[in-house]
């Protein structure tokens, strides 16, 4: 990057470090922070949507729907994350390709499953094998988002399901007394009031989600932990212009700082949100707020 | 005339089936120097990078490189996320049941032990190896105490900080480390395991396997493979 970087061996330590920290490999490391943040930014709302759907389904009076919602919550929560990420993603990818195969290549005569192999016609490949690498990476990223959303959706469905039941019965009965339909009661009374009960559970999930991102590498997405391990590992002078010993401690220390800062910022934000949601609620917190003259 | 049509048909058919217009995706680990690693520029480099590029050129394939975690490298191949494994993978009967191998591009090569001192009694020692490797299998079969790690780097770190007494891995991987670090030494004992390193392809990809086999053979025949092996010092030559 800098002009003096052509011959790192001759440099003093400050310049050496400047060159070292600006190699292409380090650029990948810095970019991966963006990848992780982007993943979180997309996954959190998606997972919440999955959770909301799951909780609504589980509460449904139509029993197949309720059964489906409950099965989703129970099954996904019960399967270990790592098993989910190793096998489910491959299955998901194959499911997409299978559907495309049925649609795009109806006159294909070979079986799709050949022993261990999963073979679909070239046109059904997702992404097409002729697509440039970045398309594959974007696709991998979205499969990752979807998988995270399904897993964390199940947990948040459980939290929301509980929160919906925690809203005082009196509130709902009052709504009914005013002549609101079930739907109106749900959207106007239940949903606005449940968030205060859901937030502690959801904020926990958010913290867990932040730390779950190293699972990304199982999906082929190179995340910050992968690069920290890769960069921190012993660098032999035969294979790099910047040889060094086992520096993983330093890289992981940097990650530690990143994660701690990130969780701290999240905590502050969630605390504010909690205060806002508590406002005017018929909970202990809401009453206390009113007494202090917060209204 | 009839023959002409037949020839034309064969030509058209083979052109249609030809691999040249399709992209072949090469999957590697990127953490096993000198075989494959990520260089300073953040690109895949090493013996297998050069080998793969050369093979693709000879076979007239359009190739794309991908990195993948070692543990899931076979599942991702069979489900079609890439088409070839080129990651220093030794040919073994167990793996051959799941995927197919081309002919080997390095001869069967010794595995070495790296330890803090020369006098390690392997029968009582804790030996480290990367998970799902021929070395890990070997130690398990011997009945020694095995500790497995996900990456090659971690196996070395385990020896350095005393979690393991020795690490068993390909000689070519351990030798540069022993050269560089004074406190780590190679044991005299070596093990002959594995049938050499080959490219892994799906069992249903018969045609790709043949194409790559031919390309490897042509590199063996003109000696360029031996040169490449010597350049990167990954194994003995053919």
Contacts between the chains, C-beta under 8 A, distances in Angstrom:
chain1	res1	chain2	res2	distance
A	23	B	40	4.5
A	23	B	41	6.8
A	23	B	42	7.2
A	24	B	40	6.4
A	24	B	41	3.7
A	24	B	42	3.8
A	24	B	43	7.2
A	25	B	38	6.0
A	25	B	39	7.3
A	25	B	40	5.6
A	25	B	41	6.8
A	25	B	42	4.2
A	26	B	42	8.0
A	27	B	42	6.4
A	28	B	42	4.5
A	86	B	72	6.1
A	86	B	75	7.4
A	90	B	75	6.0
A	90	B	76	7.1
A	90	B	79	4.9
A	93	B	79	6.6
A	93	B	81	7.3
A	94	B	79	5.8
A	97	B	80	7.3
A	114	B	203	6.9
A	114	B	204	4.4
A	115	B	203	5.5
A	115	B	204	7.4
A	116	B	78	4.7
A	116	B	98	5.2
A	116	B	99	7.4
A	116	B	203	6.8
A	117	B	78	5.2
A	117	B	80	7.8
A	117	B	202	4.7
A	117	B	203	5.7
A	117	B	204	4.4
A	117	B	205	7.9
A	118	B	78	6.3
A	118	B	79	4.8
A	118	B	80	5.6
A	119	B	80	7.0
A	119	B	202	7.4
A	119	B	204	5.1
A	120	B	80	7.2
A	122	B	22	6.8
A	125	B	80	6.9
A	129	B	22	6.3
A	129	B	23	5.0
A	129	B	24	7.7
A	129	B	25	6.1
A	129	B	83	7.2
A	130	B	21	7.8
A	130	B	22	6.3
A	130	B	23	4.6
A	130	B	62	7.8
A	131	B	23	7.9
A	132	B	64	7.9
A	133	B	64	5.7
A	133	B	65	7.9
A	133	B	66	7.3
A	136	B	66	7.3
A	217	B	69	5.8
A	218	B	69	6.2
A	218	B	72	6.3
A	220	B	66	7.5
A	220	B	67	7.7
A	220	B	68	5.8
A	220	B	69	7.6
A	220	B	76	7.3
A	220	B	81	7.3
A	222	B	67	7.3
A	229	B	151	6.9
A	229	B	153	7.1
A	230	B	30	7.7
A	230	B	31	6.7
A	230	B	38	6.1
A	233	B	31	7.7
A	233	B	151	7.9
A	233	B	153	4.0
A	234	B	153	6.8
A	234	B	156	6.8
A	234	B	177	7.3
A	234	B	181	7.9
A	236	B	33	6.5
A	236	B	176	5.2
A	236	B	177	6.6
A	236	B	180	5.5
A	237	B	180	6.7
A	238	B	33	7.4
A	238	B	34	7.1
A	238	B	176	5.2
A	238	B	180	7.9
A	239	B	33	4.7
A	239	B	34	6.7
A	239	B	37	5.8
A	239	B	39	7.1
A	239	B	45	7.5
A	239	B	46	7.6
A	239	B	176	7.8
A	240	B	39	6.9
A	240	B	40	5.5
A	241	B	40	5.7
A	242	B	40	6.4
A	243	B	180	7.7
A	246	B	157	5.9
A	246	B	160	6.9
A	248	B	157	7.5
